[in-house]
Amino acid sequence: MTESRPIAGSSFVLETSGEHDSPPASAVREFLVASGARRVTTIVHPLTAEAAPEHLLETWDGVAGRGRRRRIRAPSHPPLTYPLDLLVPPALPRADAYIGFNNLVAARGIAARASGRTSRSGYWAVDFVPDRFGAGGLLTRAYDALDRWVCRTADARFEVSEAARAGRDERHGLRPGEAAPAHVAPMGAWLDRVPRAPEDGHRARRVVWIGHMVERQGVGCLIEALGLLAARGVAFEAELAGRGPGEPAIRAAIERLGLGERVRLLGYLDDHRALEAVLARASVATAPYDTEIQSFTRYADPAKLKAYLAAGLPIVTTGVPPNAREVAEHGGGEIVAFEAEPMAAAIERALTEPEDWTRRRAAALELAGAYDWGRIVERALAALGFVQ
């Protein structure tokens, strides 16, 4: 790679899928803008079937000090319409660097580098799934072929966990020197701005969950655990922030267990400040991933765990995320079986043992210090050849 360039005065294109404020792309955008980049263009494509069929293009002009947005509607039937993402927009703006947050758009960045529209191209993988679309299927084989080529051809590759880096290397037979240099860039949090649960936050007796309402995230098991607590007469309330196809079943379970006065569904909070406020008023955070479902979470670094830590919340989780053990060993949380009874018991302990709660809060905040977005993004951009 050529010599490093300053971020200030350079231009960047970030292309991803999902929500506008979803990390890590949103964190990279914020860091670049704050570091004086000349122009930052962010392209966000729809990821799931329930998402609005529109693509968001946002450009920050560092010289003028202002941004502009444009929304483009197009057919969206994931995963069949993912290739259409390459047509929105039809041509990428020229930039000093391009970062794609999935292999399809990262391939577009490599093509832009080949045509001279950018000088450096990075692949920042937000997850790893061994059989993306099922074992041995045509879509999975096509995905693997593209993924392997991108890993070999990009200037740098970033993985959210060591498990994901090792898993992708093994899947594609990647060896040092034969592919782009790979770096671990975990999920983080903006520690300087995240409000924290107060030192007496256990008094709120509030349970929180954030995420996508799908089966693998285990929200149904959490509701059953809350039902057990209610039946025991444990004082608590709960707030769930998120949306997804599982929401109707969650609402039905809340009604069946008579939890309507205790559990509030907040929907999707697209303003990070609103989400951070929800965490700061909580007492205990939950991440009850289903241990029986094979999912990318086994190789991922869930952003919500970092948000929980940054807020100083004791965490109750299952052993699915690779960093769950780190959280537990550091004392910031507890790993439980994916069953309602042990989950309820762990939540009750967090709500009713003030001294233990205080200890876990301190441990969570200490561990969060290693995951500040500023440090993570700065290191990643340096690996791509850009420094402050």
C-alpha positions in Angstrom: 0.0 0.0 0.0 1.2 3.5 -0.7 2.1 6.0 2.0 -0.6 7.2 4.4 -2.8 10.2 3.6 -4.5 12.6 6.1 -8.2 12.1 6.6 -8.7 15.9 6.5 -9.2 16.9 2.9 -9.8 13.4 1.6 -13.1 12.0 0.3 -14.8 8.7 1.1 -17.6 6.5 0.0 -19.3 4.1 2.5 -21.8 1.6 1.1 -23.8 -0.7 3.3 -27.2 -2.3 3.9 -29.6 -1.9 6.8 -30.7 1.1 8.8 -29.1 4.5 8.3 -27.7 4.7 11.9 -26.5 1.0 12.0 -22.9 0.6 13.0 -20.2 0.2 11.9 -20.9 2.3 8.8 -22.5 5.0 10.8 -19.6 5.1 13.2 -17.1 5.4 10.4 -19.2 8.2 8.8 -19.3 10.2 12.1 -15.6 9.8 12.7 -14.7 11.0 9.1 -17.0 14.0 9.4 -15.5 14.9 12.8 -12.0 14.4 11.4 -12.4 17.0 8.6 -13.0 14.8 5.6 -13.6 16.8 2.5 -16.6 14.7 1.4 -18.3 11.6 2.9 -20.9 9.8 0.8 -23.0 7.1 2.5 -25.2 4.7 0.5 -27.6 2.6 2.5 -29.6 -0.2 0.8 -32.6 -2.1 2.2 -31.6 -5.3 4.0 -34.7 -7.2 5.0 -38.1 -7.9 3.4 -39.9 -5.7 6.0 -37.7 -2.7 5.3 -39.0 0.1 3.1 -38.0 -0.4 -0.5 -35.8 2.6 -0.8 -32.1 3.4 -0.9 -30.7 6.4 1.0 -27.9 8.5 -0.4 -26.3 11.0 2.0 -23.4 13.3 1.2 -21.6 15.4 3.7 -19.7 18.3 2.2 -16.9 19.2 4.6 -16.1 22.4 2.7 -19.6 23.8 2.9 -20.2 22.3 6.3 -23.6 20.7 5.3 -25.1 17.5 4.1 -27.9 16.5 1.7 -30.0 13.4 1.4 -31.7 11.6 -1.5 -34.0 8.6 -1.4 -34.5 6.3 -4.3 -37.3 3.8 -4.4 -36.7 0.4 -6.2 -38.1 -3.1 -6.0 -36.9 -4.9 -2.9 -37.3 -8.6 -2.4 -34.2 -9.7 -0.5 -32.1 -11.6 -1.2 -33.2 -11.8 -4.9 -32.9 -8.1 -5.5 -29.6 -7.6 -3.8 -27.8 -7.4 -7.2 -29.9 -4.3 -8.0 -28.0 -2.5 -5.2 -25.2 -2.2 -7.7 -27.3 0.1 -9.8 -28.1 2.6 -7.0 -26.6 5.0 -7.8 -25.5 3.9 -11.3 -22.0 5.4 -10.8 -20.1 6.0 -7.6 -18.7 9.5 -7.0 -14.9 9.7 -7.2 -13.3 9.4 -3.8 -9.9 8.7 -2.3 -11.2 5.6 -0.6 -14.2 3.3 -0.7 -15.4 1.0 2.1 -18.1 -1.7 1.4 -19.8 -3.3 4.4 -20.8 -6.5 2.5 -19.1 -8.4 -0.2 -21.4 -7.3 -3.0 -20.9 -3.6 -2.6 -17.2 -4.1 -1.7 -16.9 -5.7 -5.1 -18.2 -2.4 -6.6 -15.5 -0.6 -4.7 -12.9 -2.8 -6.2 -14.3 -2.2 -9.6 -14.2 1.6 -8.9 -10.5 1.2 -7.9 -9.8 -0.6 -11.2 -11.4 2.2 -13.2 -9.6 4.9 -11.3 -12.6 6.3 -9.5 -11.0 5.5 -6.1 -7.5 4.7 -5.0 -8.2 2.4 -2.1 -10.9 -0.1 -1.4 -11.7 -1.8 1.9 -14.1 -4.7 2.8 -15.6 -4.2 6.3 -17.6 -7.4 6.9 -20.3 -6.9 9.5 -20.9 -10.7 10.0 -19.9 -14.2 8.9 -22.2 -17.1 8.3 -20.7 -20.4 7.1 -23.6 -21.3 4.8 -25.2 -17.9 4.0 -28.2 -19.2 2.1 -28.2 -22.9 3.1 -25.6 -25.6 2.8 -24.6 -26.4 -0.8 -27.2 -24.2 -2.5 -26.5 -22.2 -5.7 -26.9 -18.8 -3.8 -24.4 -19.9 -1.2 -21.9 -21.1 -3.7 -22.2 -17.8 -5.6 -21.9 -15.8 -2.3 -18.8 -17.8 -1.3 -17.1 -17.2 -4.7 -17.7 -13.5 -4.5 -16.7 -13.3 -0.9 -13.4 -15.2 -1.6 -12.6 -12.9 -4.5 -13.3 -9.7 -2.5 -11.1 -11.0 0.4 -8.3 -11.6 -2.0 -8.6 -8.4 -4.0 -9.5 -5.6 -1.6 -6.7 -3.4 -0.1 -7.8 -4.3 3.5 -10.4 -6.4 5.2 -12.0 -5.8 8.6 -13.8 -8.4 10.7 -16.0 -7.7 13.8 -14.4 -10.6 15.8 -11.5 -13.0 15.8 -14.0 -15.8 15.4 -15.3 -14.2 12.2 -11.8 -13.6 10.9 -10.8 -17.2 11.5 -14.1 -18.6 10.2 -13.8 -16.7 6.9 -10.1 -17.6 6.5 -11.0 -21.3 6.9 -14.1 -21.2 4.7 -12.2 -19.7 1.8 -8.7 -21.2 2.4 -7.2 -17.7 2.8 -3.5 -17.7 3.8 -1.3 -14.8 4.8 0.2 -13.1 1.8 -2.5 -14.5 -0.6 -5.3 -12.1 0.5 -5.9 -8.6 1.8 -4.5 -8.0 5.2 -7.2 -8.8 7.8 -7.9 -6.8 10.9 -10.3 -7.2 13.8 -12.5 -4.1 14.2 -15.1 -4.9 16.9 -18.3 -3.1 17.5 -18.0 -0.2 19.8 -19.8 2.7 21.4 -19.3 6.5 21.6 -18.2 6.5 25.2 -18.0 10.3 25.5 -21.6 10.9 24.7 -23.5 7.8 26.0 -25.5 8.5 29.2 -24.9 6.0 31.9 -27.3 4.3 34.3 -27.0 6.2 37.7 -25.2 4.7 40.6 -28.5 3.7 42.2 -30.0 2.5 38.8 -31.0 -0.8 40.4 -33.8 1.0 42.1 -35.6 1.5 38.7 -36.0 -2.3 38.5 -36.3 -1.9 34.8 -35.3 -4.7 32.3 -34.3 -3.7 28.8 -33.8 -5.4 25.5 -32.9 -4.0 22.1 -32.6 -5.7 18.8 -34.4 -7.3 15.9 -37.5 -9.3 16.7 -36.6 -12.6 15.1 -36.5 -16.1 16.6 -32.8 -16.3 16.9 -32.7 -13.3 19.2 -34.7 -15.2 21.8 -37.2 -12.5 22.8 -39.9 -15.1 23.3 -37.8 -16.8 26.0 -37.3 -13.4 27.6 -41.0 -12.8 27.8 -41.6 -16.2 29.4 -38.9 -15.4 32.0 -40.6 -12.1 32.7 -43.8 -14.0 33.2 -42.2 -16.2 35.8 -41.0 -13.1 37.6 -44.4 -11.6 37.6 -45.9 -14.8 38.9 -43.4 -14.7 41.8 -44.4 -11.2 42.7 -41.1 -9.7 41.7 -41.4 -5.9 41.1 -40.1 -4.9 37.7 -41.0 -3.3 34.4 -39.5 -3.9 31.0 -38.9 -2.0 27.8 -38.2 -3.7 24.4 -36.8 -1.5 21.6 -36.9 -3.0 18.1 -39.2 -4.4 15.4 -39.3 -7.5 13.2 -41.5 -10.4 11.9 -41.7 -11.9 15.4 -43.5 -8.9 16.9 -47.1 -10.3 16.6 -46.0 -13.4 18.6 -44.3 -11.2 21.2 -47.4 -9.1 21.7 -49.5 -12.3 22.0 -47.2 -13.7 24.6 -47.3 -10.5 26.6 -51.1 -10.6 26.6 -51.2 -14.3 27.5 -49.0 -13.8 30.5 -50.8 -10.7 31.7 -47.7 -8.5 31.3 -49.4 -5.6 29.5 -48.9 -3.2 32.4 -45.3 -4.2 32.9 -43.8 -4.6 29.4 -43.6 -1.7 26.8 -42.8 -2.3 23.2 -41.0 0.9 22.0 -40.7 0.0 18.3 -37.6 0.8 16.3 -35.7 3.9 17.6 -33.8 5.5 14.7 -32.5 8.3 16.9 -29.5 7.0 18.8 -30.0 9.5 21.5 -33.5 8.1 22.2 -32.1 4.6 22.4 -29.3 5.7 24.7 -31.8 7.3 27.0 -33.7 4.0 27.2 -30.6 2.2 28.3 -29.6 4.9 30.8 -32.9 4.5 32.7 -32.7 0.7 32.8 -31.4 -1.6 35.6 -30.4 -4.7 33.7 -29.9 -5.5 30.0 -30.7 -8.8 28.3 -29.4 -10.6 25.2 -31.2 -14.0 25.2 -29.9 -15.4 21.9 -31.3 -18.8 21.1 -28.6 -21.4 21.5 -30.3 -24.0 19.3 -30.3 -21.8 16.1 -27.2 -21.6 14.0 -26.8 -17.9 13.2 -24.1 -15.3 12.4 -24.2 -14.2 16.0 -21.8 -17.0 16.8 -19.2 -15.2 14.8 -20.4 -11.7 15.3 -19.8 -8.9 17.9 -23.3 -7.7 18.6 -23.4 -3.9 18.9 -26.1 -4.0 21.6 -23.7 -5.7 24.1 -21.3 -2.7 23.6 -24.2 -0.3 24.1 -25.2 -2.1 27.3 -21.6 -2.0 28.6 -21.3 1.7 27.7 -24.5 2.5 29.7 -23.1 0.6 32.7 -25.7 -2.1 32.7 -25.3 -5.6 34.1 -26.0 -8.0 31.3 -27.9 -11.3 31.2 -27.1 -13.2 28.0 -26.7 -16.7 26.6 -23.3 -18.0 25.4 -24.0 -17.4 21.7 -22.0 -14.2 21.1 -18.2 -14.8 21.1 -17.7 -11.8 23.5 -20.3 -13.1 26.0 -17.6 -15.0 27.9 -15.4 -11.8 28.1 -18.3 -9.9 29.6 -19.0 -12.6 32.1 -15.3 -13.2 33.1 -14.8 -9.4 33.5 -17.8 -9.4 35.9 -20.1 -7.2 33.8 -22.7 -9.9 33.1 -23.9 -13.4 33.5 -24.3 -16.2 31.0 -27.4 -18.4 31.4 -29.0 -21.3 29.6 -31.6 -20.5 27.0 -34.5 -21.4 29.3 -37.0 -19.2 31.0 -36.2 -20.3 34.6 -32.4 -19.6 34.7 -33.0 -16.4 32.7 -35.6 -15.3 35.2 -33.3 -16.2 38.2 -30.4 -14.1 36.7 -32.6 -11.1 36.1 -34.0 -11.3 39.6 -30.5 -11.4 41.1 -29.5 -8.3 39.1 -32.7 -6.5 40.3 -32.6 -7.5 44.0 -28.9 -7.5 45.0 -27.7 -3.9 45.2 -24.1 -4.6 46.1 -23.7 -7.1 43.3 -25.4 -4.7 40.9 -23.0 -1.9 41.8 -20.0 -4.2 41.2 -21.3 -5.4 37.8 -22.0 -1.8 36.8 -18.4 -0.8 37.5 -17.1 -3.9 35.7 -19.3 -3.1 32.6 -18.0 0.5 32.4 -14.4 -0.7 32.8 -14.7 -3.2 30.0 -16.5 -0.6 27.8 -13.4 1.5 27.9 -11.7 -0.8 25.4 -14.4 -0.4 22.8 -14.6 3.3 22.1 -15.6 3.9 18.5 -13.0 6.6 18.0 -10.2 4.3 18.8 -11.6 1.4 16.7 -12.3 3.5 13.6 -9.0 5.3 13.8 -7.1 2.0 13.8 -9.1 0.7 10.9 -8.6 3.7 8.7 -4.9 3.7 9.5 -4.8 0.1 8.2 -6.4 1.4 5.0 -3.9 4.2 4.7 -5.6 7.2 6.3 -4.5 9.0 9.4 -5.7 12.0 11.4 
